[in-house]
Amino acid sequence: MKMIGIVNPKVLMFINLLLHAMISLVVVHYGMRITEKLSDRTTALRAGSFLALLWILPFVSVRNLVEIAAAPLLVYGTWLILKSEGRRNFLFSGMVIGLSVSFRYQVGVFAIGMGASVKPLIDQAIGNEVAFFEIDCQFLPAILAERA
């Protein structure tokens, strides 16, 4: 920011809070889309209203918390999985959710649950060639422990 002449800490913090507030709107938008996909438009409007108007999300979204920075990526990755238009979406959503996990590793619990719940969708979209990779990954810890 020094390059463009902004050095006042209050202005820098205002820009930071504004950026966090805009990014938190991703949660509201994709939360509504996820709800509309799983339910109907009326429920999606209610969910969007709750996400936007309840005090906790707007209040903590402008605080510089890692947990809140991971939330938009989780919601966007979940939307990509639910949209499920093929192999590319699953790969990209895995990368987006993985980036979210890199922000806050406890978010991995959500990622594991999401992966387990959409396994039939992945098998249907990708096919059976993944099964051999899954079997190899299941036995990898045992092989590594044996060599140690």
N, C-alpha and C positions, 0 to 999 in steps of 0.2 A: 504494500500500500504506500510505502515511502516513495515508490517510483511515480505515483500519480499525485503525490503531495498531501496525502492524508496521514498526519502524525498524531493528531489529537486522540488520546485513548478513549474518550467518550464517543467520538465519531466511529472509531474502529469497533468498539463494542456494539454500537447501534447497528452497524453493517453486519456484524457477526450474528446478532439476534435476529435481524431481518432475514438473513440467509437461512438460519435454522427454522424460522417461522414458515418460510416458503417451502422448505423441504418437508416440513411436517404436513403440509397440505397434500403431499403424495399419499400419506396414510389415509386421509379422508377420501380422496378420489378413488384409490384402488380398493379401499374398504367397501365403498359403495358398489363398485363393479363386482367384487367378489360376492357380496350379499345378493346383488341382482342376479348373478349367474346361479347361485344356489337356491334363491327364493324368488321373490317378485319385486316389482318396482317400488311398491309401497313400503315394504320392509327395508329395501335399500335406502330409501329416503330417511326412514327412521334411524337406521344405523349411521348414515352420514351425519344426521343431526346430532346424534349422541357423540360421535367422534369429534365433531367440531365444537359443540357447545358445552359438553361436560367440562368441568374445570381442570381435570388432571392432564389431558393431552395438551391443550393450549398452554397451560402453566409450565409443564416440564419440557415442552418442545423448544422453548427458547433458552433453557438452561443448557449449558455445554456438557451434557451427559452422554456417555458412550452408549448407554442403553437406548436412548431415544434416537441416536444417530443410526443404530442398527435396525430400528423399526421400519423405516421406509423401504429398505432393501428387502427385508423379510416379506413385507406385504406385496411388493412388486414381484418378487420371486414366486410367491404363492399364487398371484394372479397369472403368471406365465404358466405355472403348472396346471391350473384350472382351465386355462384357455386351450391347452394341449392340442396344438395343431400338428404335432409331429416331433421327430427326433431333435430338431434344432432347438425347439422351445425347452425341452427337458434339459438339454445341455446348458443353454444360456441361463435358465432358472437355477440350475445347480451352481453355476458360477456366481450368480447374484447372491444367492443364499450363502454360499461359501465366503463371499466378501463380507456379508453381514456377520458371519461367525468369526471372521478375522477381527472385526471390531470388538466383539464381546463373545468369548468362547462359550459362555453359558447358553447362548442362543442356539447352540448345537443341539440341545434337547428338542427344540421345535423342529429343526432340520431333520433329525432322525425320525421323529414322529411323522413328519410330512412325507419323508421318503418311504416309510413303511406303509402309510395309508394309500399312496398312489402307485405302489408297486404293480398292481394289475394294469393300470393305465400305461405304465412304462413298458411292461411286457407286451401289451397289445400294440403300442406304437413302434417299438424298436424291433421286437421279435425275440426269438430264442437264442440268438448269438450272444446275448449278455449272460446267459446262465453259466457258461464255462468260466467267464471272468469272475462271477460271483462266487463260484465254488473255489476258485484259486484264492480269492481274497479271504474266504472263511478259514482256509487252512494256513494262511501266511503267518499269523501269530504263533501257531504251534511249531511251524518250521523254524522260525527265527528263535524261539525259545529253546528249541532242541540244539541249535548250533552255538548258543551262548554258553 
